[in-house]
Amino acid sequence: MKIRASKRSVLGQPPHANPARKAQGMALIEALVASLVLAVGLTAATRLTLHTLYIASDTRQLTVGLALALDAMDCHQSDRAGCPLQTSTTVQGTTYSLQSQLQTRPGLALEDLQVRVQWPTMGPALGAAGVSLGGGSGGGSPGQTQPRVGELVLHGSRDAVPAWLGVSLP
């Protein structure tokens, strides 16, 4: 008959104090921590990429809106025939609405021009200094998102004296 010796008597340690078993547990914890660090890094990189795409989209829309506003302002300042006061244009899938206002200053031979361009924007409210991106963050019920509107307003003036008179203003 053989006598079986337990691991306890052979090694002199309890079975749960096995160094190989401890190393396996530490490897599992290290793998979980590494996975967590990788997940946080990938999430941050994804959010940064998404934020960059929203900024690029807003910049493109602002550039197109500015070009449309400058064209309308130039048309009204040169007093060309057929300059629309309100129009709507679609560029690369975004619809821009143009509104122009002409007001004569009383007592002066000047007309004030105002050109307003509006368009729907995408993404979170980013905001930039000097640029009104409209507001979807205030008001409304918690479950609803309000559409955000980008807006650009240009102001200018022109002389109200017709060019054919040949009179120059001081």
C-alpha positions in Angstrom: 0.0 0.0 0.0 1.2 3.4 -0.9 1.0 6.3 1.4 -0.2 9.4 -0.3 1.3 12.6 0.9 -0.7 15.7 0.5 0.7 18.8 -1.1 0.6 20.4 2.3 3.1 18.0 3.8 5.3 17.9 0.6 5.5 21.6 0.0 4.9 22.8 3.5 2.4 25.3 2.3 -1.4 25.4 2.0 -2.7 24.6 -1.5 -4.1 28.2 -2.0 -0.6 29.7 -1.6 0.8 28.1 -4.8 3.1 30.7 -6.5 2.1 29.5 -10.0 -1.6 30.1 -9.2 -0.8 33.6 -7.8 1.0 34.4 -11.1 -2.0 33.3 -13.1 -4.3 35.6 -11.1 -2.0 38.6 -11.5 -1.8 38.0 -15.2 -5.6 38.2 -15.4 -5.7 41.4 -13.4 -3.0 42.9 -15.6 -4.9 41.9 -18.8 -8.1 43.5 -17.4 -6.3 46.8 -16.5 -4.6 46.9 -19.9 -8.0 46.3 -21.6 -9.5 49.2 -19.6 -6.6 51.5 -20.5 -7.0 50.6 -24.2 -10.8 51.1 -24.1 -10.4 54.6 -22.5 -7.7 55.5 -25.1 -9.9 54.3 -28.0 -12.9 56.2 -26.7 -11.0 59.4 -26.4 -9.6 59.0 -29.9 -13.0 58.3 -31.3 -14.5 61.4 -29.6 -11.6 63.6 -30.8 -12.2 62.3 -34.4 -15.9 63.0 -34.2 -15.3 66.5 -32.8 -12.9 67.2 -35.6 -15.5 66.1 -38.2 -18.1 68.4 -36.6 -15.7 71.3 -36.6 -14.8 70.7 -40.3 -18.5 70.5 -41.2 -19.3 73.8 -39.4 -16.3 75.5 -41.0 -17.4 74.4 -44.5 -20.9 75.6 -43.9 -19.7 78.9 -42.5 -17.4 79.4 -45.5 -20.2 78.7 -48.0 -22.6 81.0 -46.0 -20.0 83.8 -46.1 -19.5 83.4 -49.8 -23.2 83.6 -50.4 -23.6 86.6 -48.1 -20.7 88.5 -49.8 -22.2 87.8 -53.2 -25.6 89.2 -52.1 -23.9 92.2 -50.4 -21.9 92.9 -53.6 -25.1 92.7 -55.7 -27.0 95.2 -53.5 -24.0 97.6 -53.1 -23.5 97.8 -56.8 -27.3 98.4 -57.2 -27.6 95.8 -59.9 -31.1 95.0 -61.2 -32.5 91.7 -60.1 -30.9 91.3 -56.7 -33.4 89.2 -54.7 -34.3 90.2 -51.2 -35.0 86.7 -50.1 -33.8 83.5 -51.7 -32.9 79.9 -50.8 -29.9 78.0 -52.1 -28.8 74.4 -51.6 -25.1 73.7 -51.6 -23.7 70.2 -50.9 -26.9 69.1 -49.3 -27.3 72.1 -46.9 -30.0 74.6 -47.6 -29.0 78.2 -47.0 -31.7 81.0 -46.7 -30.6 84.5 -47.6 -32.6 87.6 -46.4 -31.6 91.1 -47.4 -32.9 94.4 -46.0 -32.4 97.9 -47.4 -33.2 100.9 -45.2 -32.7 104.6 -46.1 -31.2 106.7 -43.4 -33.4 109.8 -42.8 -31.6 113.1 -43.6 -28.7 111.4 -45.3 -28.1 110.1 -48.8 -27.2 106.6 -47.5 -29.0 103.2 -47.5 -28.1 100.6 -44.9 -27.8 97.1 -46.1 -28.2 94.0 -44.0 -27.7 90.4 -45.4 -28.6 87.5 -43.2 -27.7 83.9 -44.1 -29.1 80.9 -42.1 -28.5 77.2 -42.4 -29.2 74.1 -40.3 -26.1 72.7 -38.5 -25.2 69.3 -37.3 -23.4 68.0 -34.2 -23.2 69.3 -30.7 -23.2 73.0 -29.9 -19.6 73.8 -30.3 -19.7 77.6 -30.5 -16.8 79.8 -31.5 -15.7 83.3 -30.6 -17.5 85.8 -32.8 -19.7 83.2 -34.6 -23.3 82.7 -33.7 -24.0 79.1 -34.2 -27.6 79.4 -32.9 -29.0 77.6 -29.9 -30.3 74.3 -29.3 -29.2 73.9 -25.8 -31.7 76.0 -23.9 -35.4 75.5 -23.3 -37.4 72.5 -24.5 -38.1 69.3 -22.8 -35.3 66.9 -21.8 -36.0 64.2 -24.3 -36.1 66.5 -27.4 -33.3 68.1 -29.3 -34.0 71.4 -30.9 -32.5 72.0 -34.4 -29.5 74.3 -34.3 -29.2 77.1 -36.9 -26.0 78.6 -38.1 -26.3 82.3 -38.8 -24.2 85.0 -40.4 -25.1 88.7 -40.6 -23.3 91.3 -42.7 -23.9 95.0 -42.5 -23.0 97.7 -45.0 -24.2 100.9 -46.6 -24.3 102.5 -50.0 -25.0 106.0 -51.3 -28.6 106.6 -52.3 -27.7 109.1 -55.0 -27.9 107.4 -58.5 -24.6 107.2 -60.3 -26.1 108.7 -63.4 -26.4 112.1 -61.7 -22.7 112.5 -61.7 -22.7 114.0 -58.2 -20.0 112.9 -55.7 -20.6 112.8 -52.0 -18.1 114.4 -49.7 
